[in-house]
Amino acid sequence: MPPLRIATWNVNGLRARLDFVRHWLGARAPDVVGLQELKTTDEQFPHEAFAEVGYRAAVHGQKGWNGVGVLVRDGLDLDVAQTGLPGQEDFGARLLSVRVTGLTFTTIYVPNGKHLGHADFPRKLAWLDALGEHLAAGAAGEPHVLCGDLNIVPAAADSWNEAELAGGIFHTDDERGRFEKLLACGFRDLYREAHPDLQAFSWWDYRGGAFHQGRGLRIDFLLATAPVAERVRAVEIDRDYRKKQDGLTASDHAPVWADLDWQ
């Protein structure tokens, strides 16, 4: 049986990146993809453009900001299970859960928090607390993928400059503690399990040549419960798609994909 390829990607504006995303779909042929930062409404979502390349979508959109979605290859079932994080609707469209091919697949876009002195930082922590409570209510033994842009750097190996950035946004003990609480809900970090000692990043600032100089952060994750994690064949950060392809401009995030032994 061929593997089931799952992926996550913050596309940083779908309307600006539609042809680029379609290019990647053709090159990598994923089966299920969690998207973040769509920056488009449900009504504006380009369902027809994805249907042309063999995908259907569930969407929780928002005008100009945030927005999450799930793409699934034609022939797979797709049922929406949860739209929005309960109690956190005022912080925008940031969570969507679906049922697909026998697993729950949740895509999230965690608030950025901006900086430690900004009012959004405690709101970010509250959002993460609400997420932990929401996930803890589920069954840890059920097959569940939690993916997305978490805007957290879990450990020193996930930052290009831990020495200078430790204690700052994405690198605080408060944020890292919330990440650990997600793992305590029964989730495992698929990339880190596959590559325990490798320093690799999924996001690089557009400015100052950060990508080419290796100044990045690993903030995009595929997390999964044991029934999924135990069937992983491979996990990769798709750095090639942080580069231009055929003249098309990339997002500032790279996709992350994993292949599963899944029927």
N, C-alpha and C positions, 0 to 999 in steps of 0.2 A: 504494500500500500504506500502511495506517496505521502509525505508528511503534510500535516496541516500547518500552514505558515500564518502566524499571527504577527501583528506589528502595531506600533504606536508612532505617531508623528504630530508634532506641533507645526502646522503648515504656515503660521503667521500670515493669515489672510488668504482664504481660498480663492476669491475672485482673482487675486494677483498671481496665484500659484496653480490655477486649475490645470493648465497644460503641463506644468512640471510634475504635478501629482499623477496625471494620466501617463506621462512618460515613465515614471517610476513603477506604476502598476504594470505596465507592459514589460518592463525589464525584470521585475522581481516576482511578479505573479503571486502576491499574497492572497490568502483566503479571507481573513478577517483583519480589519485595520481600525484602530481607534484614532480619531483625529481630534486635535485641539486647536483653539484660537481660529475658528472659522471666520469670525467677524462678518457673519451674514445671518439673515433671518431664515426661518424655516421656509418661508415662501420664496426666497431668493436662491435657495440651494439648488445647484445644477444637476438635478436627478437625471435628466436626459443625457447630459455629457458623460456621466458615469455608466448609464445603461449602454451607451455605445461601445464601451470597453468591457462590458460584462459584469457590472457591479450594481447592487442595490444599496440603499442607505437608510439609516434611521438618524434623525437629526434633532438636536436641541439647540436652536440657534438664538442669536441675539444681534441686533443691529449695531454694527461698528465695533463691537467688543466681544471678547470671550467666544462662546459657542463651541459645542462638541458634537461629534458624530461618529457613527460606525458604518464602515463599508463592508459588505459581504459579497463574495463571489456568487454569481447566479447559480442556483441549484441548492444552495444552503438555506435552511430555515432562518427566519429572522423575526423575533417577537420582542417588542419593547417591554422591559420589566420595571424600570424606574427612570423618571425624568426629573432631574434636579435633586439636589441634596436637601432632605427635609430640614426645615428650619433655617436654611441659609439662602433662600430664594432671592433675597435682596442683594446678594453679592454676585448675581448674574448666572448665566447658563454655563454650568461648570461640571455637571455630572450626567451621564447617560449610561444605563445598564440595559443590555439586551440578553436574550437567550438565543444561542446559535450553536448548532451542531453538538448539543449535549452539554454545553457549559454556559455559565454566566460570564458575560464579557462586559466590563465596566471601564469606560474612558472618563478621565477626570482632568480638569485644568485647575490646579491649585492656585489661589491668589498669590501674586508676586510678593506683596508686602512692602515693596518700595524701599524703605530703610527703617532702621530700628526706632527712629523718632516719629515715624509717620503713623497716623491713625489706622492705616491699613494693616500694620504689622500685628497688633493684637487681634484684629479681625481675621487675619490669616490663621493665627493660632486657634481661634475659636472655630473657624471653618474646619481645620484639621481635626480638632476635638470632635466636632459633629460627624465628620467622616469616620473616625474611629468608632464612635458609638453606633453609627449606621452599619458598619461592617461587622462589628462584634455581635450584632443581632442575627447575623447569618450563620450558616453552618460551616465551620472551618473545614470540615471533611468533604464538602461539596466542591466539584470542579469550578473554579472561579479565577478569572484573569482580571487583575486591576492594573490598568495601564494609563500612562499619560505624562504630562509635564507637571512634576510635583514641586518645582521651584525649591528644592531642598538638595543640598550636597551632603550625603550621609556620612562621609568619612574623608580623611585627608587625601586618600588616593583618588578621590573623585573631583579634586580641585587642582587647578594648575599652580596655585600659589597659596597653599594652606597657611604658611607662615605669616603672610600678610593679611589674608582674608578671614582667618579664624575669628569667630565672634561677631563678624559682620553678617549682613543679610545673606540668606541661604546656608550660612555656616554656623548658626547659633546653636547652643545646647538645646534651646527651646524647640527649634525646628527639628533638630536631629532626634530629640526625644519623641516627637510626634511620629517620625518615620519608624522608629523602633516599635512604637505602639501599633502601627499598621502591621508590621511583621508579627507582632504578638497576637494579632487577630487570625494568624494562620497562613500569612503570605510569605513567600520567599522571593528574593531578588534574583531573577533568572540570569541576568548578565553576570552578576558578581559570583554566582555559583559556578557558572561556566568558565569564568576568567578571574579566579580569586586574587591574583597578584598583578593584574594588568591595569595600568593607569590609562584610562580612555575617557573621552568626553563626548557629549551629545549636543552641546550648545556652545557656540562661539559668537561673541559680539561681532556685528558687521564692521565696527570701527577699528581703525588702527592695525589692520592686518592680523587680527587675533587668530583667525583660523590657521593661517600659514605659519604663525609663530607658536602655535600650540597652546594658546592661552584660552582654555575652555573649561567647562564644568560638565559633570554628568548629572543631569537633572531630569532626564526622561527615562522612564522605567517600564519594564514588564514585570509585574509581581504576580505570583500565582500560588494557589493552595497546592498541597501535596499531590492530589490526584493529577494535576497538570504538570507540576514541576518534575515529577518522577518520569515524565514521558518526553522530556526535552532532548532533542538531538543536537541542536546547535543554536547559539544566540550571537547576534552581531549588531554592532552599531554601523549603519550604512554610510560611512564617511563620504563615499563618492557622491552621494546625493546631498551633501552640503556644498558641493561645487556646481557651477553652471553646467547644464547639459544641453547641447544643441542650441546654445544661445539663450536658454531659459534660466532665469534667476532663481536661486535656491532660497529656501527659508533659512533662518539663522539656527535652526535645529536640524539634526540629522534623524532619519527614521531609525528605529530599533526594531529588529525582527527576531523571531524564534521559530524554529521548526519543531513540531510535536509529532510523536507517534500517536495518532488519534484517528478513530474511525467514526 
